[in-house]
Amino acid sequence: MVRRLPAGETFPALLSNLADNRRGLQLHFPASPPDILAGALVEVVSDSAIYLGEIRSSTESTVAVAVEHILDRAVLGEIERVWRRAEV
């Protein structure tokens, strides 16, 4: 899933790395890609991570994202569990 920040609509997308680089993602859209221009900030959510980055380029069905931050969802889950224990 991908959405424009700060509060854009969510769109389904297939995700792959650009040239085996964790700092670049390629998004493939099953339907036509959302109208997100180069320079737009986006959040990309996968099963294992949340990526925050900037749109670099797009074609008819793909978008390239330069990733600025990667949040490991397993680590975020552990932090959330600690917070919940502290609230009790």
N, C-alpha and C positions, 0 to 999 in steps of 0.2 A: 504494500500500500504506500502511496505517496500523497503528500499534501503540501500545498504552499503555506509557508509561515507568514504571519503568525496564526491565522485561523481560517485557512482555506478549506475547500471541499476535498474529501478523500477520494482517490482514484486507485483501482486495482492495477498492479504492474508486476511483471516478472523481472527479477533482479539478477544481474551478473556483474562480476568484477571487470574492470577495464584493465586489460593487459596484466593480469595477476597483481594488481595494485590495490591495496586496501583503501587507498585514498581516492579512488575513482570508481564510480558505478555506472553501469549501463542499465537503463530501464526500458523494458519492452512492453508496449501497451497492446492488449488484445483488441481494443477498439481504438479509435483515433486518440492520440495523446491530448491531455488537457492543454488549454491555451496558457502555457507557462513560458515566459520569455527568458532568454539568457540573462543571467544576473539575479534571477529570483531565488530566494532562500526557500529550501524545502526540507521536509522531514520524510525519511524513507524508513518504513518499519518492516522488518523481516522476523522470522521465528527466533533468530539468535541475537539480533542487534537492532538498535535504533541508530540511524545515520542522520546527521545534520549537515547540510551542505548547500552548494550553489549550483544552479543550472549553468552548464558551460555551452552546450549546443543541443540542437534537436533536429530530427528528420521527421518524415511522415509517421513513423511508428516507434521511434526510439528517442531517448533523452540521455545525455551524458551529464553526470553530476560529479562535481569536485567535492569530496567529503572533507569537512573540517573537524567533525567530532564523531566518535563511535562510542556508543553506550552498550555494553554487553548486558543483555537482558537477564542472564543468570545472576550476574553480580547485582544488578538492580533488584532482583527478587530477594537476594540475601539481605540487602540494605533495608528493603521494605519489611522483612520479617523482624529485623532488629528494632526498627521503629515501632512496630506493633507491640513487641514485648515491652518496650520502654513506656508505652501508653497505658499498660495495665497496672 
